[in-house]
Amino acid sequence: MFPVADSVPDSEAEKLSDEAIADIVQNMSSPVEISVILQAMEVPFSAEYLASTQGVERLTTNFQKAVMLGIYGADLGYLNMYEKTGGSIDVLTTIKYLADGLRVGQYFDFETLKRLSINSSNLDSLLLLSVRSYNKIDEYLRDNGRGSVSALMIAGVWIEGQYLATQVVAKFPDKMLRDRIGEQKIILNDLLMLLRPYRNTGTEYSSFFSMMEEISAAYRDIRITYRLGEPETVEQDGRLVMIQHEESIVEMTDEQLSNVARLTLEARNKLISGL
């Protein structure tokens, strides 16, 4: 029997459609995408960015397990992109422990992921299987009335990716990475929509939601505009299709970036210390 906070009566939840939730999940900035940018910048790997896997047994509530499952998932993506096999196995073991604790371990192919981690030549397969495992867990949780756990897992992935990006950009200033951080304003609005139905289900959740709202408030005056680029004609299924490209323009001051980074760091550190 799962704790009450795992599920929310329909009368209390502001229901989002499955399509809306799928779109939000799809638009989340993948830690793998961030890692690709870091590699293009030739930023060296740093283990200091990773959440410690020590003392994982102290995570006793489903809230803690779900958030940390997301955080460790982001760390796994970072490790895999830099082909850090030893660290990947440690994080994989921790993820499996948490997934079993949430009773979703059956969707996590630990043995295959472990084998692929050891053989770095299978990086593409490893990344695909990692993402697929998380997608299956997310789908199972939502289908079984445990949307709050799913939302926390997704939020954990986001907060760790955001933490990684903001920490790196402070040491290695880069326009592309800076713009990605600015664009999270839109993603964070979607994420808050995903979390909002569950914000009153317990003190852990309400505290977390307040922290996420603080980060969102720091984004308030950051401006994002879009400019249409040149349309491109491509062939799809034997037909010519025109694709309209657009470019985002992010206006964010150093002070605004610093404030977002500070609040992200505070939220992330509270989560990994058990809130």
Residue pairs with C-beta under 8 A, 6 or more apart in sequence:
2 62
2 103
2 146
3 61
3 62
4 201
5 62
5 63
5 148
5 198
5 201
5 202
5 205
6 62
6 145
6 146
6 148
6 149
7 145
7 146
7 147
7 148
8 147
8 148
8 197
8 198
8 201
12 197
12 200
13 147
13 197
13 198
14 196
14 197
15 197
16 24
16 193
16 194
16 197
18 142
21 142
21 147
21 194
23 190
24 154
24 190
24 191
24 193
24 194
25 135
25 138
25 154
27 186
27 187
27 190
28 154
28 157
28 158
28 187
28 191
29 158
29 161
29 162
29 165
29 180
29 183
29 184
29 187
30 77
30 131
30 161
31 73
31 74
31 75
31 77
31 78
31 157
31 160
31 161
31 164
32 77
32 80
32 81
32 127
32 131
33 180
34 78
34 161
34 164
34 165
34 177
34 180
35 77
35 78
35 80
35 81
35 82
35 164
36 81
37 174
37 176
37 177
37 180
38 81
38 164
38 168
38 177
39 81
39 82
40 176
41 172
41 174
41 176
41 177
43 168
43 172
45 82
45 84
47 84
47 87
49 75
49 78
49 163
49 164
49 167
49 168
50 75
50 78
50 79
50 87
50 91
51 68
51 71
51 72
51 75
51 160
51 272
52 272
53 72
53 90
53 91
53 93
53 94
56 68
56 94
56 97
56 98
58 274
59 65
59 68
59 98
59 101
59 274
61 204
62 102
62 149
63 152
63 202
63 204
63 205
63 208
63 275
64 204
64 274
64 275
65 98
65 101
65 102
66 102
66 149
66 150
66 152
66 153
66 156
67 152
67 153
67 155
67 156
67 159
67 208
67 271
68 98
68 156
68 271
68 272
69 95
69 98
69 99
69 102
69 137
69 153
69 156
70 152
70 153
70 154
70 155
70 156
70 157
70 158
70 159
70 160
71 156
71 157
71 159
71 160
71 268
71 271
71 272
72 91
72 94
72 95
72 98
73 95
73 130
73 134
73 153
73 156
73 157
73 160
74 156
74 157
74 160
74 161
74 164
75 91
75 160
76 88
76 91
76 92
76 95
76 130
77 127
77 130
78 164
79 87
79 88
79 91
80 88
80 117
80 123
80 126
80 127
80 130
81 123
81 127
83 120
83 123
85 117
85 118
85 120
88 117
89 114
89 117
89 118
92 110
92 113
92 114
92 117
93 110
95 108
96 105
96 108
96 110
99 105
99 107
99 108
99 137
102 149
104 137
104 140
104 141
107 133
107 136
107 137
107 140
108 133
108 137
109 129
109 133
112 129
113 126
113 129
113 130
113 133
116 122
116 125
116 126
116 129
117 126
134 153
134 157
137 150
137 153
138 150
138 153
138 154
141 147
141 149
141 150
141 153
142 150
147 197
147 198
148 197
148 198
148 201
148 205
151 194
151 195
151 198
152 195
152 205
152 208
154 191
154 194
155 191
155 194
155 195
155 208
155 212
156 271
158 184
158 187
158 188
158 191
159 264
159 267
159 268
159 271
160 268
162 181
162 184
162 264
162 268
163 264
163 265
163 268
165 177
165 180
165 181
166 181
166 257
166 260
166 261
166 264
166 265
167 261
167 265
168 177
169 177
169 178
169 181
169 257
169 261
170 261
178 250
178 252
178 257
179 248
179 250
181 252
181 257
181 260
182 222
182 224
182 250
182 251
182 252
182 257
183 224
183 248
183 250
184 219
185 216
185 219
185 222
185 224
186 224
188 212
188 215
188 216
188 219
189 216
191 212
192 209
192 212
192 213
192 216
195 205
195 208
195 209
195 212
196 209
198 205
198 209
199 205
199 206
199 209
200 206
204 275
207 275
208 267
208 271
208 275
211 263
211 266
211 267
211 270
212 267
214 263
214 267
215 260
215 263
215 264
215 267
218 256
218 259
218 260
218 263
219 256
219 260
221 256
222 250
222 251
222 252
222 256
222 260
223 250
223 251
223 252
224 248
224 249
224 250
224 251
225 248
225 249
225 251
226 246
226 247
226 248
226 249
227 246
227 247
227 249
228 244
228 245
228 246
228 247
229 244
229 245
229 246
229 247
230 245
231 242
231 243
231 244
231 245
232 242
232 243
232 245
233 240
233 241
233 242
233 243
234 240
234 241
234 243
235 241
